[in-house]
Amino acid sequence: MSAVITSRETHLVELVDTEGTAIGELSVADAHQSPGRLHRAFSVLLMDSQGRLLLQQRATAKTRFPGRWANTACGHPAPGEKLVTAAARRLAEEVGLTGVDLTEVGAFTYRADDPASGRVEHEYDHVLLGIIEPTAYRPKIDPAEVAALRWVEPSTLWVGLNEHPEQYAPWLPGVTRLALP
């Protein structure tokens, strides 16, 4: 299956070294071509006061890992853009949520080949955690980005990640390890 280039694929990402230091810029599409170029990304994971996590199922039109369950929102900051600013923008774009306080809880590096598209994720991924209450949240998902949302207990998520890893985005285990106390 060949991936469709969207306008988001023409945006610039910040190439980084293994320590997360910026070393250049490249388009999203080019950074994800095999063998993949290490670049800055972020993953937002929202939790409620009972400890449940809000997951999104990636839209089937996504160029990388379509249809898989992932953290609440994710993306790439523009070169030099503040992580919290970029993460807040993607939360609003993907799931229609604004005004969430986000805290960076760490970063990790991963590399994953997408067998469906032939694209490669090689990211220095900053993980941001936010706490919300589901009763105060009315999702407005962008169907080009998100197919579905669901709240899940961490223990249920870990079982799914271990028993059916092909149903989840390959970065989700690393995101979850950093986000949960």
Accessible surface in RSA format (square Angstrom, percent):
REM  Atomic radii and reference values for relative SASA: ProtOr
REM  Chains: A
REM  Algorithm: Lee & Richards
REM  Probe-radius: 1.40
REM  Slices: 20
REM RES _ NUM      All-atoms   Total-Side   Main-Chain    Non-polar    All polar
REM                ABS   REL    ABS   REL    ABS   REL    ABS   REL    ABS   REL
RES MET A   1   152.17  78.8  83.96  55.6  68.21 162.4  64.41  54.8  87.77 116.3
RES SER A   2   100.50  84.9  77.02 102.8  23.47  54.1  51.31 109.3  49.19  68.9
RES ALA A   3    25.18  23.2   2.27   3.5  22.91  52.1   5.43   7.6  19.75  52.3
RES VAL A   4   109.61  72.1 103.17  93.4   6.44  15.5 107.12  93.1   2.48   6.7
RES ILE A   5    95.07  54.1  70.32  52.4  24.75  59.7  70.32  50.6  24.75  67.2
RES THR A   6    62.75  44.6  54.71  55.5   8.03  19.1  57.59  77.4   5.15   7.8
RES SER A   7    88.94  75.2  76.02 101.5  12.92  29.8  49.06 104.5  39.88  55.9
RES ARG A   8    77.98  32.7  77.52  39.5   0.46   1.1  37.58  51.4  40.40  24.5
RES GLU A   9     7.79   4.5   7.73   5.8   0.06   0.1   0.00   0.0   7.79   6.4
RES THR A  10    86.42  61.5  70.17  71.1  16.25  38.7  57.11  76.7  29.30  44.3
RES HIS A  11    96.39  52.7  90.18  62.7   6.21  15.9  60.63  62.5  35.76  41.6
RES LEU A  12    86.94  48.4  78.56  56.2   8.38  21.1  78.56  55.2   8.38  22.6
RES VAL A  13     0.08   0.1   0.08   0.1   0.00   0.0   0.08   0.1   0.00   0.0
RES GLU A  14    21.84  12.5  21.84  16.5   0.00   0.0   1.67   3.2  20.17  16.5
RES LEU A  15    10.08   5.6  10.08   7.2   0.00   0.0  10.08   7.1   0.00   0.0
RES VAL A  16     3.36   2.2   0.00   0.0   3.36   8.1   0.00   0.0   3.36   9.1
RES ASP A  17    51.55  36.1  46.25  46.0   5.30  12.5  27.38  64.4  24.17  24.1
RES THR A  18   107.00  76.1  93.00  94.3  14.00  33.4  71.29  95.8  35.71  54.0
RES GLU A  19   137.04  78.7 116.05  87.8  20.99  50.0  45.15  87.3  91.89  75.0
RES GLY A  20    10.84  13.4   0.00   N/A  10.84  13.4   3.26   8.9   7.58  17.0
RES THR A  21    81.02  57.6  74.31  75.3   6.70  16.0  56.87  76.4  24.14  36.5
RES ALA A  22    53.28  49.0  32.72  50.5  20.56  46.8  32.96  46.4  20.32  53.8
RES ILE A  23   109.61  62.4  69.00  51.4  40.61  97.9  80.09  57.7  29.52  80.1
RES GLY A  24    30.76  37.9   0.00   N/A  30.76  37.9  26.13  71.7   4.63  10.4
RES GLU A  25    97.16  55.8  73.02  55.2  24.14  57.5  19.98  38.6  77.18  63.0
RES LEU A  26    44.18  24.6  41.29  29.5   2.89   7.3  44.18  31.0   0.00   0.0
RES SER A  27    22.14  18.7  19.86  26.5   2.28   5.2  16.80  35.8   5.34   7.5
RES VAL A  28     4.23   2.8   4.23   3.8   0.00   0.0   4.23   3.7   0.00   0.0
RES ALA A  29    11.90  10.9  11.90  18.4   0.00   0.0  11.90  16.8   0.00   0.0
RES ASP A  30    76.56  53.6  70.37  70.0   6.19  14.6  10.82  25.5  65.73  65.6
RES ALA A  31     0.00   0.0   0.00   0.0   0.00   0.0   0.00   0.0   0.00   0.0
RES HIS A  32     0.00   0.0   0.00   0.0   0.00   0.0   0.00   0.0   0.00   0.0
RES GLN A  33    83.55  46.7  81.12  59.3   2.43   5.8  31.61  67.3  51.94  39.4
RES SER A  34    80.17  67.7  56.69  75.7  23.49  54.1  30.17  64.2  50.00  70.1
RES PRO A  35    98.20  71.6  97.18  88.6   1.02   3.7  97.19  80.2   1.02   6.3
RES GLY A  36     9.60  11.8   0.00   N/A   9.60  11.8   0.00   0.0   9.60  21.5
RES ARG A  37   112.14  47.1 110.41  56.3   1.73   4.1  34.24  46.8  77.90  47.2
RES LEU A  38    20.94  11.7  13.84   9.9   7.10  17.9  13.84   9.7   7.10  19.1
RES HIS A  39     0.00   0.0   0.00   0.0   0.00   0.0   0.00   0.0   0.00   0.0
RES ARG A  40    30.95  13.0  30.95  15.8   0.00   0.0   9.24  12.6  21.71  13.2
RES ALA A  41     2.52   2.3   2.52   3.9   0.00   0.0   2.52   3.6   0.00   0.0
RES PHE A  42     0.86   0.4   0.00   0.0   0.86   2.2   0.00   0.0   0.86   2.5
RES SER A  43     1.81   1.5   1.81   2.4   0.00   0.0   0.00   0.0   1.81   2.5
RES VAL A  44     0.00   0.0   0.00   0.0   0.00   0.0   0.00   0.0   0.00   0.0
RES LEU A  45     0.00   0.0   0.00   0.0   0.00   0.0   0.00   0.0   0.00   0.0
RES LEU A  46     0.00   0.0   0.00   0.0   0.00   0.0   0.00   0.0   0.00   0.0
RES MET A  47    20.18  10.5  20.18  13.4   0.00   0.0   1.75   1.5  18.44  24.4
RES ASP A  48     2.90   2.0   0.87   0.9   2.03   4.8   0.23   0.5   2.67   2.7
RES SER A  49    86.03  72.7  48.00  64.1  38.03  87.6  40.38  86.0  45.64  63.9
RES GLN A  50   133.37  74.6 103.62  75.7  29.75  70.8  44.87  95.5  88.50  67.1
RES GLY A  51    21.42  26.4   0.00   N/A  21.42  26.4  20.54  56.4   0.88   2.0
RES ARG A  52    62.93  26.4  62.93  32.1   0.00   0.0  11.39  15.6  51.54  31.2
RES LEU A  53     0.00   0.0   0.00   0.0   0.00   0.0   0.00   0.0   0.00   0.0
RES LEU A  54     2.43   1.4   2.43   1.7   0.00   0.0   2.43   1.7   0.00   0.0
RES LEU A  55     0.00   0.0   0.00   0.0   0.00   0.0   0.00   0.0   0.00   0.0
RES GLN A  56     3.00   1.7   3.00   2.2   0.00   0.0   0.55   1.2   2.45   1.9
RES GLN A  57    48.24  27.0  48.24  35.3   0.00   0.0   0.36   0.8  47.88  36.3
RES ARG A  58    10.83   4.5  10.83   5.5   0.00   0.0   0.11   0.1  10.73   6.5
RES ALA A  59     3.95   3.6   3.57   5.5   0.38   0.9   3.95   5.6   0.00   0.0
RES THR A  60   110.34  78.5  96.50  97.8  13.85  33.0  64.20  86.2  46.14  69.8
RES ALA A  61    75.34  69.3  49.50  76.4  25.83  58.8  60.91  85.8  14.42  38.2
RES LYS A  62    34.10  16.6  29.62  18.2   4.48  10.7  15.26  13.7  18.84  20.1
RES THR A  63    11.67   8.3   6.64   6.7   5.03  12.0   6.30   8.5   5.37   8.1
RES ARG A  64    19.27   8.1  19.09   9.7   0.18   0.4   0.14   0.2  19.13  11.6
RES PHE A  65     4.15   2.1   3.28   2.0   0.86   2.2   4.15   2.5   0.00   0.0
RES PRO A  66    27.92  20.3  12.67  11.5  15.26  55.5  12.89  10.6  15.03  93.4
RES GLY A  67    24.60  30.3   0.00   N/A  24.60  30.3  13.15  36.1  11.45  25.6
RES ARG A  68    45.68  19.2  45.39  23.1   0.29   0.7   6.86   9.4  38.82  23.5
RES TRP A  69    37.33  15.0  37.33  18.1   0.00   0.0  22.13  11.8  15.20  24.7
RES ALA A  70     0.61   0.6   0.61   0.9   0.00   0.0   0.61   0.9   0.00   0.0
RES ASN A  71     0.32   0.2   0.00   0.0   0.32   0.8   0.00   0.0   0.32   0.3
RES THR A  72     0.00   0.0   0.00   0.0   0.00   0.0   0.00   0.0   0.00   0.0
RES ALA A  73     0.00   0.0   0.00   0.0   0.00   0.0   0.00   0.0   0.00   0.0
RES CYS A  74    21.81  16.5  19.38  21.6   2.42   5.7   4.64  11.8  17.17  18.5
RES GLY A  75    13.70  16.9   0.00   N/A  13.70  16.9  12.34  33.9   1.35   3.0
RES HIS A  76    33.77  18.5  20.81  14.5  12.97  33.2  12.08  12.5  21.69  25.2
RES PRO A  77     1.17   0.9   1.17   1.1   0.00   0.0   1.17   1.0   0.00   0.0
RES ALA A  78    47.08  43.3  44.29  68.3   2.79   6.4  45.61  64.2   1.47   3.9
RES PRO A  79    39.66  28.9  16.78  15.3  22.88  83.2  17.50  14.4  22.16 137.7
RES GLY A  80    72.66  89.6   0.00   N/A  72.66  89.6  41.54 114.0  31.12  69.7
RES GLU A  81    46.28  26.6  25.84  19.5  20.43  48.7  24.54  47.5  21.74  17.7
RES LYS A  82   159.41  77.8 149.73  91.9   9.68  23.1 102.96  92.7  56.45  60.1
RES LEU A  83    29.40  16.4  24.14  17.3   5.26  13.2  24.14  17.0   5.26  14.2
RES VAL A  84    76.51  50.3  75.72  68.6   0.78   1.9  75.72  65.8   0.78   2.1
RES THR A  85    75.53  53.7  68.22  69.2   7.31  17.4  53.07  71.3  22.46  34.0
RES ALA A  86     0.00   0.0   0.00   0.0   0.00   0.0   0.00   0.0   0.00   0.0
RES ALA A  87     0.00   0.0   0.00   0.0   0.00   0.0   0.00   0.0   0.00   0.0
RES ALA A  88    45.38  41.7  40.44  62.4   4.94  11.2  42.13  59.3   3.26   8.6
RES ARG A  89    89.86  37.7  81.56  41.6   8.30  19.8  57.90  79.1  31.96  19.4
RES ARG A  90     7.69   3.2   7.69   3.9   0.00   0.0   3.98   5.4   3.71   2.2
RES LEU A  91     2.60   1.4   2.60   1.9   0.00   0.0   2.60   1.8   0.00   0.0
RES ALA A  92    37.79  34.7  26.79  41.3  11.00  25.0  26.96  38.0  10.82  28.7
RES GLU A  93    61.97  35.6  46.87  35.5  15.10  36.0  34.58  66.9  27.39  22.4
RES GLU A  94     3.35   1.9   3.35   2.5   0.00   0.0   0.60   1.2   2.76   2.3
RES VAL A  95     0.00   0.0   0.00   0.0   0.00   0.0   0.00   0.0   0.00   0.0
RES GLY A  96    31.48  38.8   0.00   N/A  31.48  38.8  10.36  28.4  21.12  47.3
RES LEU A  97    21.38  11.9  20.41  14.6   0.98   2.5  20.69  14.5   0.70   1.9
RES THR A  98   106.00  75.4  84.16  85.3  21.84  52.0  55.67  74.8  50.33  76.1
RES GLY A  99    83.05 102.4   0.00   N/A  83.05 102.4  42.82 117.5  40.22  90.1
RES VAL A 100    25.29  16.6   4.44   4.0  20.86  50.3   8.88   7.7  16.41  44.5
RES ASP A 101   131.27  92.0 118.56 118.0  12.72  30.1  38.10  89.7  93.18  92.9
RES LEU A 102    19.70  11.0   0.53   0.4  19.17  48.2   0.53   0.4  19.17  51.6
RES THR A 103    87.82  62.5  84.13  85.3   3.69   8.8  57.12  76.7  30.70  46.4
RES GLU A 104    77.98  44.8  54.13  41.0  23.85  56.8  22.97  44.4  55.01  44.9
RES VAL A 105    53.45  35.2  24.07  21.8  29.38  70.8  32.31  28.1  21.14  57.3
RES GLY A 106    23.68  29.2   0.00   N/A  23.68  29.2  22.51  61.8   1.17   2.6
RES ALA A 107    38.20  35.1   9.63  14.9  28.57  65.0   9.79  13.8  28.41  75.3
RES PHE A 108    43.46  21.7  35.41  21.9   8.05  21.0  43.46  26.4   0.00   0.0
RES THR A 109    65.50  46.6  37.71  38.2  27.79  66.2  31.77  42.7  33.73  51.0
RES TYR A 110    27.66  12.9  19.62  11.2   8.04  20.9  26.05  19.6   1.61   2.0
RES ARG A 111   112.67  47.3  81.20  41.4  31.47  74.9  41.81  57.1  70.87  42.9
RES ALA A 112    15.55  14.3   9.61  14.8   5.94  13.5  15.55  21.9   0.00   0.0
RES ASP A 113    83.98  58.8  68.02  67.7  15.95  37.7  31.35  73.8  52.62  52.5
RES ASP A 114     2.94   2.1   1.53   1.5   1.40   3.3   0.04   0.1   2.90   2.9
RES PRO A 115   112.85  82.2  72.77  66.3  40.07 145.7  85.20  70.3  27.65 171.8
RES ALA A 116    48.42  44.5  31.81  49.1  16.61  37.8  42.80  60.3   5.62  14.9
RES SER A 117    15.58  13.2   0.08   0.1  15.50  35.7   1.89   4.0  13.69  19.2
RES GLY A 118    52.45  64.7   0.00   N/A  52.45  64.7  36.21  99.4  16.24  36.4
RES ARG A 119    12.14   5.1  11.81   6.0   0.33   0.8   2.78   3.8   9.36   5.7
RES VAL A 120     1.57   1.0   1.45   1.3   0.12   0.3   1.57   1.4   0.00   0.0
RES GLU A 121     6.66   3.8   6.66   5.0   0.00   0.0   0.01   0.0   6.65   5.4
RES HIS A 122    42.51  23.2  42.51  29.5   0.00   0.0  28.68  29.6  13.83  16.1
RES GLU A 123    10.92   6.3  10.92   8.3   0.00   0.0   0.00   0.0  10.92   8.9
RES TYR A 124    38.97  18.2  38.97  22.2   0.00   0.0   9.40   7.1  29.57  36.4
RES ASP A 125     1.03   0.7   1.03   1.0   0.00   0.0   0.33   0.8   0.70   0.7
RES HIS A 126    17.76   9.7  17.76  12.3   0.00   0.0  17.76  18.3   0.00   0.0
RES VAL A 127     0.00   0.0   0.00   0.0   0.00   0.0   0.00   0.0   0.00   0.0
RES LEU A 128     0.09   0.1   0.09   0.1   0.00   0.0   0.09   0.1   0.00   0.0
RES LEU A 129    29.25  16.3  26.49  18.9   2.76   6.9  26.49  18.6   2.76   7.4
RES GLY A 130     1.84   2.3   0.00   N/A   1.84   2.3   1.84   5.0   0.00   0.0
RES ILE A 131   101.28  57.6  79.15  59.0  22.13  53.3  79.15  57.0  22.13  60.1
RES ILE A 132    21.21  12.1  13.78  10.3   7.42  17.9  21.21  15.3   0.00   0.0
RES GLU A 133    71.05  40.8  67.04  50.7   4.01   9.5  46.57  90.1  24.48  20.0
RES PRO A 134    36.17  26.4  25.75  23.5  10.42  37.9  26.74  22.1   9.43  58.6
RES THR A 135   135.33  96.3 101.06 102.4  34.28  81.7  90.26 121.2  45.07  68.1
RES ALA A 136    89.87  82.6  50.15  77.4  39.72  90.4  61.59  86.7  28.28  74.9
RES TYR A 137    19.06   8.9   8.17   4.7  10.88  28.3   8.95   6.7  10.11  12.5
RES ARG A 138   208.01  87.3 191.83  97.8  16.18  38.5  70.82  96.8 137.19  83.1
RES PRO A 139    75.07  54.7  51.61  47.0  23.46  85.3  51.61  42.6  23.46 145.8
RES LYS A 140   163.89  80.0 154.30  94.7   9.59  22.8 104.14  93.7  59.75  63.7
RES ILE A 141    59.82  34.0  43.47  32.4  16.34  39.4  43.64  31.4  16.18  43.9
RES ASP A 142    49.82  34.9  45.16  44.9   4.66  11.0  15.06  35.4  34.76  34.7
RES PRO A 143   108.16  78.8  94.12  85.8  14.04  51.0  95.15  78.6  13.01  80.9
RES ALA A 144    62.61  57.6  49.79  76.8  12.81  29.1  55.91  78.7   6.70  17.7
RES GLU A 145    13.83   7.9  13.45  10.2   0.38   0.9   0.27   0.5  13.56  11.1
RES VAL A 146     0.74   0.5   0.00   0.0   0.74   1.8   0.00   0.0   0.74   2.0
RES ALA A 147    52.68  48.4  21.77  33.6  30.92  70.3  29.25  41.2  23.43  62.1
RES ALA A 148    33.94  31.2  29.78  46.0   4.16   9.5  33.94  47.8   0.00   0.0
RES LEU A 149    41.75  23.2  13.87   9.9  27.88  70.1  13.94   9.8  27.80  74.8
RES ARG A 150    88.27  37.1  81.47  41.5   6.80  16.2  39.08  53.4  49.19  29.8
RES TRP A 151    60.00  24.1  34.29  16.6  25.71  60.4  26.25  14.0  33.74  54.7
RES VAL A 152    10.15   6.7   6.34   5.7   3.81   9.2  10.15   8.8   0.00   0.0
RES GLU A 153    81.25  46.6  79.35  60.0   1.90   4.5  35.86  69.4  45.39  37.1
RES PRO A 154    30.12  22.0  30.12  27.5   0.00   0.0  30.12  24.9   0.00   0.0
RES SER A 155    79.76  67.4  70.63  94.3   9.13  21.0  53.30 113.5  26.46  37.1
RES THR A 156    80.12  57.0  73.67  74.7   6.45  15.4  55.04  73.9  25.07  37.9
RES LEU A 157     0.52   0.3   0.00   0.0   0.52   1.3   0.52   0.4   0.00   0.0
RES TRP A 158    72.62  29.1  72.62  35.1   0.00   0.0  61.89  33.0  10.72  17.4
RES VAL A 159    81.13  53.4  78.59  71.1   2.54   6.1  81.05  70.4   0.09   0.2
RES GLY A 160    10.46  12.9   0.00   N/A  10.46  12.9  10.20  28.0   0.26   0.6
RES LEU A 161    12.83   7.1   5.32   3.8   7.52  18.9   5.38   3.8   7.46  20.1
RES ASN A 162   116.80  80.5  88.55  85.6  28.25  68.0  25.69  61.8  91.11  88.1
RES GLU A 163   116.07  66.6  90.75  68.7  25.32  60.3  33.94  65.7  82.12  67.0
RES HIS A 164    82.81  45.3  82.81  57.6   0.00   0.0  54.60  56.3  28.21  32.8
RES PRO A 165    78.35  57.1  72.33  65.9   6.01  21.9  73.19  60.4   5.15  32.0
RES GLU A 166   102.68  58.9  89.32  67.6  13.35  31.8  64.21 124.2  38.47  31.4
RES GLN A 167    86.16  48.2  80.15  58.6   6.01  14.3  26.05  55.5  60.11  45.6
RES TYR A 168    13.35   6.2  12.64   7.2   0.71   1.9   1.00   0.8  12.35  15.2
RES ALA A 169     0.64   0.6   0.00   0.0   0.64   1.5   0.00   0.0   0.64   1.7
RES PRO A 170    47.45  34.6  21.65  19.7  25.80  93.8  31.42  25.9  16.04  99.7
RES TRP A 171     6.39   2.6   6.04   2.9   0.36   0.8   5.98   3.2   0.41   0.7
RES LEU A 172     0.00   0.0   0.00   0.0   0.00   0.0   0.00   0.0   0.00   0.0
RES PRO A 173    32.10  23.4  32.10  29.3   0.00   0.0  32.10  26.5   0.00   0.0
RES GLY A 174    11.01  13.6   0.00   N/A  11.01  13.6   7.98  21.9   3.04   6.8
RES VAL A 175     0.00   0.0   0.00   0.0   0.00   0.0   0.00   0.0   0.00   0.0
RES THR A 176     0.00   0.0   0.00   0.0   0.00   0.0   0.00   0.0   0.00   0.0
RES ARG A 177   156.10  65.5 133.78  68.2  22.32  53.1  61.42  83.9  94.68  57.4
RES LEU A 178    60.73  33.8  46.86  33.5  13.86  34.8  48.53  34.1  12.19  32.8
RES ALA A 179     4.57   4.2   0.00   0.0   4.57  10.4   0.00   0.0   4.57  12.1
RES LEU A 180    36.25  20.2  24.15  17.3  12.10  30.4  24.55  17.2  11.70  31.5
RES PRO A 181   167.24 121.9  93.36  85.1  73.88 268.6 134.67 111.2  32.58 202.5
END  Absolute sums over single chains surface
CHAIN  1 A     8468.6       6506.5       1962.1       4887.2       3581.5
END  Absolute sums over all chains
TOTAL          8468.6       6506.5       1962.1       4887.2       3581.5
